[in-house]
Amino acid sequence: MRAPAQPLISVRDLNVEFVNDEGRHPVVRNASFDIAPGKCLGIVGESGSGKSVTSLAIMSLLPPPPYSNVKGKVLFEGRDLLGLDADDMRKLRGSHISMIFQEPMTSLNPAFTIGDQLMEAIRVHEKLNERAARAKALEILREVRIPAPERRLDEYPHRLSGGMRQRVMIAIAIACRPRLVIADEPTTALDVTIQAQILDLLRRLQEEYGVALLMISHNFGVIAEIADDVAVMYAGRIVERGPIRKVFHSPEHPYTVGLLGATPRGGDRKSRLASIEGNVPDLKTVLTRCGFAARCPFVEDPCTTHEQPMRNVAEAHDTACRRAPLEQIA
């Protein structure tokens, strides 16, 4: 039996708080997960659950102290990213770790051509002259299947469709063959056909180059399409994690059950989608109980007095619900 691959990145007890005149606001609390080379971890949850802040903390793109405080460990190839200075982190971004942002129109510079922006990403990390950098940029546009790439190199972002702009963002992200790519809601603004094409592209790049992928989405269906493992995040905390097949078919946290109930299933057009009553708690308030207690159909007294710890309920499957396994509940 082959031993499991060592993690490329290990996040341990990641805590992030924002600081303003009103006080300290914890937005990510004790997040822990691993991603092995060539594997995809999906982080799923409602808006405001802490998904994007987690990714920005990994990339060291949050406001500097005293406006934010980040604690814990982010071990990438054995190095703790949280302990690196700004220069060392800049060297890693793009060359070893890269990020695909949610909205390409706010990430791409409208004053520069696609070629200029892609070549800049290449020349920052590789000692290439302009001609060689342009040739590599053209090659990468072909890899991400941009039609007529020679012409697109000299066009500005506003001339491209939403799907093509997202492909350009992916091209920039993979230009220097990073080991880890973080994709923050990369398909949110796209129609379902283009969404499927982008997911196929990410899957192909992952398979061909052995890239580890951290996929962030509020859509469980998107995560199920591409992820090997999933971490369900709620109110700044991971409340369930495990292999995607186990979590998708046997969810063990009531919030996960609610998310899946609100996810369209292929071919099932007649069944009504469920909704989760209530709202995500305001993270300005320090939680001293289960964050989902006010919305949970299985809530008990202990849930309202203190947070429930993560515990193992099946092989490689953990949850923060005291009543799991849920299938035992009548």
VOGU-3710 file (C-alpha; in Angstrom, 3 decimals, decimal comma):
1> mrapaqplis> 0,000/0,000/0,000  1,435/3,374/-1,052  2,100/5,824/1,762  0,086/9,050/1,568  1,907/12,013/0,029  3,409/14,529/2,402  1,483/17,799/2,489  2,761/20,582/0,290  1,115/23,058/2,640  -0,059/22,575/6,221
11> vrdlnvefvn> -2,159/25,237/7,910  -2,284/24,867/11,680  -4,466/26,838/14,096  -4,688/29,858/11,810  -6,306/32,805/13,565  -6,994/36,184/11,967  -8,500/39,212/13,639  -9,154/42,691/12,290  -8,612/45,692/14,511  -10,422/49,035/14,287
21> degrhpvvrn> -11,785/51,739/16,572  -14,562/49,392/17,693  -12,132/46,740/18,918  -10,798/43,355/17,784  -12,893/41,187/15,499  -11,929/37,508/14,994  -12,702/36,496/11,415  -10,793/33,187/11,178  -10,512/30,914/14,196  -8,229/27,898/14,575
31> asfdiapgkc> -8,361/26,839/10,924  -6,281/23,733/10,149  -5,928/21,741/6,929  -3,371/20,070/4,608  -3,022/19,937/0,836  -0,814/17,317/-0,829  0,938/17,909/-4,177  -1,442/17,460/-7,098  -4,528/17,468/-4,853  -7,377/19,947/-4,491
41> lgivgesgsg> -8,909/21,116/-1,220  -12,180/23,002/-1,466  -13,235/25,496/1,190  -16,977/26,100/1,072  -19,306/28,327/3,064  -21,585/31,339/2,909  -20,305/34,852/2,292  -18,720/36,197/5,452  -17,575/32,800/6,714  -13,856/33,622/6,479
51> ksvtslaims> -12,903/31,745/3,291  -11,258/34,601/1,409  -9,553/35,961/4,530  -7,979/32,526/5,010  -6,528/32,637/1,495  -5,289/36,216/1,895  -3,597/35,271/5,177  -1,756/32,433/3,410  -0,597/34,883/0,724  0,320/37,588/3,309
61> llppppysnv> -2,000/40,031/1,539  -3,937/41,233/4,582  -3,483/44,758/6,004  -0,339/44,897/8,147  -0,424/45,230/11,930  -1,963/46,916/13,805  -4,932/46,657/11,405  -4,865/42,861/11,391  -3,276/40,164/13,517  -2,428/36,728/12,108
71> kgkvlfegrd> -1,344/33,845/14,328  -0,713/30,152/13,815  1,441/28,337/11,278  1,315/28,127/7,489  3,983/25,577/6,557  4,765/25,554/2,835  7,425/23,018/1,856  8,501/23,111/5,498  8,830/26,914/5,749  6,458/28,915/7,915
81> llgldaddmr> 5,108/31,626/5,622  3,937/33,691/8,577  7,554/34,055/9,672  8,881/35,357/6,333  9,678/39,003/5,748  8,028/40,974/2,942  10,893/40,452/0,443  10,992/36,670/0,896  7,219/36,445/0,575  7,279/38,476/-2,642
91> klrgshismi> 9,767/36,000/-4,103  7,400/33,116/-3,323  4,288/34,779/-4,755  3,893/33,923/-8,407  6,887/31,584/-8,538  5,797/29,058/-5,865  2,315/30,180/-4,764  -0,130/32,142/-6,871  -3,719/33,303/-6,626  -6,662/33,630/-8,988
101> fqepmtslnp> -8,998/36,341/-7,774  -12,772/36,388/-8,023  -13,279/39,363/-10,346  -10,735/39,709/-13,171  -11,899/43,194/-14,160  -10,737/44,543/-10,797  -7,531/42,457/-10,860  -6,418/43,193/-14,414  -5,084/46,693/-15,080  -7,290/48,353/-17,738
111> aftigdqlme> -4,387/50,602/-18,851  -2,127/47,749/-19,956  -2,514/45,043/-22,585  -2,945/41,388/-21,726  0,571/40,742/-23,025  2,098/43,482/-20,864  0,511/42,065/-17,709  1,378/38,459/-18,479  4,959/39,341/-19,453  5,385/41,336/-16,244
121> airvheklne> 4,437/38,275/-14,203  7,008/36,223/-16,123  9,877/38,741/-16,004  9,516/39,398/-12,278  10,615/35,824/-11,564  12,518/34,748/-14,692  15,505/36,414/-16,351  14,067/36,661/-19,847  14,367/39,424/-22,397  11,230/40,975/-23,847
131> raarakalei> 11,189/38,738/-26,914  11,534/35,528/-24,880  8,968/36,720/-22,349  6,490/37,473/-25,153  7,032/34,022/-26,658  6,382/32,392/-23,285  3,289/34,568/-22,725  1,948/33,402/-26,087  2,614/29,784/-25,150  0,748/30,164/-21,848
141> lrevripape> -2,279/31,764/-23,539  -2,400/28,708/-25,795  -2,254/26,452/-22,725  -5,325/28,118/-21,229  -7,026/27,912/-24,641  -7,459/31,592/-25,390  -8,632/31,809/-29,035  -6,403/33,806/-31,418  -3,708/34,264/-28,720  -1,394/36,312/-30,968
151> rrldeyphrl> -4,062/38,985/-31,281  -5,196/38,799/-27,633  -1,674/39,607/-26,403  -2,063/43,163/-27,705  -5,650/43,705/-26,558  -6,844/45,408/-23,387  -8,956/43,614/-20,744  -12,204/45,370/-21,691  -12,051/43,774/-25,150  -12,294/40,266/-23,701
161> sggmrqrvmi> -15,343/38,366/-22,469  -15,686/37,417/-18,797  -14,610/33,851/-19,486  -11,533/34,935/-21,432  -10,547/37,437/-18,733  -10,700/34,647/-16,171  -8,513/32,510/-18,442  -6,015/35,371/-18,554  -6,020/35,461/-14,743  -5,309/31,725/-14,717
171> aiaiacrprl> -2,526/32,240/-17,280  -0,885/34,859/-15,051  -1,263/32,572/-12,029  0,470/29,600/-13,703  3,025/31,573/-15,721  5,960/30,531/-13,499  4,708/27,024/-12,744  3,831/27,497/-9,045  3,431/24,497/-6,757  0,218/25,855/-5,173
181> viadepttal> -2,606/27,836/-6,794  -5,327/29,473/-4,707  -8,547/30,092/-6,638  -10,953/32,455/-4,855  -14,450/32,062/-6,347  -13,039/31,886/-9,913  -16,381/30,963/-11,514  -18,849/33,131/-9,582  -19,580/35,728/-12,288  -19,652/33,256/-15,196
191> dvtiqaqild> -22,556/31,427/-16,802  -22,753/27,679/-16,292  -21,183/26,760/-19,637  -18,139/28,967/-19,122  -18,016/27,872/-15,490  -17,666/24,239/-16,579  -14,904/25,192/-19,032  -12,930/27,001/-16,321  -13,254/24,028/-13,943  -12,104/21,671/-16,712
201> llrrlqeeyg> -9,129/23,958/-17,362  -8,125/24,020/-13,676  -8,492/20,237/-13,461  -6,342/19,737/-16,576  -3,599/22,056/-15,305  -3,662/20,261/-11,961  -3,286/16,862/-13,609  -0,631/17,901/-16,152  1,626/19,892/-13,827  0,898/18,362/-10,419
211> vallmishnf> -0,291/21,693/-9,065  -1,904/21,686/-5,619  -5,140/23,689/-5,689  -6,995/25,503/-2,922  -10,470/26,151/-4,318  -12,733/28,622/-2,498  -16,449/28,792/-3,262  -19,868/29,307/-1,716  -21,190/26,706/-4,177  -20,964/23,105/-2,971
221> gviaeiaddv> -21,660/21,884/-6,493  -18,525/23,610/-7,811  -16,418/22,134/-5,015  -17,819/18,661/-5,656  -16,781/18,917/-9,311  -13,087/19,473/-8,671  -12,021/18,863/-5,051  -10,483/15,761/-3,493  -11,190/17,014/0,025  -13,436/19,706/1,458
231> avmyagrive> -13,419/21,979/4,492  -16,776/23,505/5,398  -16,356/26,932/6,994  -18,875/28,808/9,107  -18,506/31,978/11,202  -14,741/31,948/10,767  -14,297/28,325/11,786  -13,942/25,027/9,920  -16,854/22,925/11,182  -16,394/19,848/8,993
241> rgpirkvfhs> -13,641/18,452/6,799  -12,961/15,225/4,980  -12,864/13,552/1,559  -15,385/15,180/-0,760  -17,281/11,935/-1,413  -17,743/11,239/2,294  -18,825/14,748/3,176  -21,078/15,078/0,127  -22,897/11,784/0,740  -22,697/11,587/4,552
251> pehpytvgll> -22,518/15,123/5,998  -21,984/15,166/9,755  -22,584/18,831/10,616  -26,046/20,440/10,378  -24,573/23,405/8,491  -23,132/21,069/5,854  -26,539/19,390/5,594  -28,094/22,816/5,022  -25,555/23,782/2,342  -26,122/20,527/0,486
261> gatprggdrk> -29,887/20,984/0,718  -29,487/24,337/-1,008  -27,318/22,854/-3,791  -28,991/21,872/-7,077  -28,428/18,209/-7,945  -27,863/17,242/-11,558  -30,983/15,993/-13,300  -33,263/16,688/-10,348  -35,233/19,712/-11,531  -38,490/19,120/-9,699
271> srlasiegnv> -37,338/19,002/-6,081  -37,365/22,305/-4,205  -34,132/23,634/-2,796  -34,001/24,032/0,972  -32,878/27,213/2,679  -31,058/27,822/5,949  -33,109/30,146/8,097  -31,359/33,085/9,753  -28,009/34,743/9,085  -24,317/34,194/9,709
281> pdlktvltrc> -23,489/35,693/13,137  -21,855/39,096/13,277  -18,149/38,424/13,724  -17,766/41,614/15,727  -19,106/39,530/18,597  -16,753/36,992/20,165  -18,555/33,644/20,041  -18,676/31,603/23,241  -21,022/28,959/21,855  -21,522/26,988/18,648
291> gfaarcpfve> -21,781/29,606/15,921  -24,542/27,654/14,184  -26,658/27,138/17,315  -29,217/29,848/16,467  -29,946/28,222/13,072  -29,542/24,541/13,933  -32,510/22,118/13,947  -30,606/19,775/16,311  -29,526/22,379/18,885  -29,174/21,263/22,519
301> dpcttheqpm> -28,315/23,162/25,699  -24,542/22,477/25,542  -24,467/23,974/22,030  -25,591/27,327/23,433  -23,024/27,489/26,226  -19,708/26,583/24,592  -18,148/25,751/21,235  -17,883/22,125/20,239  -14,384/20,822/19,423  -13,546/19,099/16,162
311> rnvaeahdta> -13,632/15,320/16,530  -13,200/12,344/14,260  -16,408/10,540/13,205  -15,029/8,357/10,401  -11,749/7,729/8,640  -10,279/11,158/7,711  -13,670/12,763/8,448  -13,953/15,331/11,255  -16,801/17,507/12,483  -17,514/20,071/15,193
321> crrapleqia> -21,032/18,785/15,946  -21,585/16,994/19,265  -24,547/15,042/17,859  -22,704/13,386/14,993  -23,135/10,868/13,465  -26,310/12,629/12,371  -27,760/9,490/10,816  -28,314/8,170/14,339  -30,691/11,021/15,145  -34,277/9,895/14,860
//
